[in-house]
Amino acid sequence: MTNISSPNIWDTSLYQDKHAFVWQYGEELLQLLNPQRGELILDLGCGTGQLTEKIAQTGAEVIGIDSAPAMIEKARQNYPHLRFDVADATNFQIEQTLDAVFSNAVLHWVKEAEKAIACIHQALKPGGRFVAEFGGKGNVQAIAQALTSAIEAIAPSPTLNPWYFPSIAEYATLLEHQGFDVIYAVLFPRPTPLADGDAGMANWIQMFASAFLAELSVDQQIQLIHNVENSLKPTLYQQGNWTADYRRIRIIALKT
Ligand code: BEZ
């Protein structure tokens, strides 16, 4: 998972142990990718490599890239037989041309979407496919609103929101402008149960919303998380478990 806007430091254990849903849900996207033996496929924002390995198991050749060195280190430890490189979604080049670019749960970190799309387009063969899923318009809206209000109450300052959650129309337009045919696009709610019972929301905030905490003292961070939990409890907490209000966008686009 590439985190462009936040500091490029990921707790890979927290990611692997408590947020395995990131790649578990990604298996549905693999069916849309439909990798074929002998194809060359890029896993853009491969995180700790679980989906890269699944692609390789189909007989396709696969390269995983991620901008976070800690993620790549962990991916190499997990799957030493695969190729993983540190590279940025907005500025990468692959020496061979690709049959497909696959990207799960990454592009919501990439605010410079046009640059990423240009790199993807340049890397693909004509007819090559770009298959992606990420947070779409309205993703984690309740959580983002609770974070913003809680920060206003503790330490009012302009907030750095690290996320990009486009609509289908917005993202498809960017793709078409750069020479893609968008052949499939869907935006759908995907309420996502968080692991670890009561601690689920605090873990999620530390993993995915650290940009909101960056300018706060440790005490303020604890207070902020407590306030966010209190305001979200009536809607996102039930019987000891938290659910995040995800909305995902899925896209398949072909290079023309
Ligand atoms: C995710 O990767 O699941 C995610 C990241 C940031 C906001 C929402 C979801």
Boltz pocket constraint, residues with backbone or C-beta under 6 A from the ligand:
constraints:
  - pocket:
      binder: B
      contacts: [[A, 1], [A, 22], [A, 105], [A, 106], [A, 108], [A, 135], [A, 139], [A, 140], [A, 163], [A, 208]]
      max_distance: 6.0
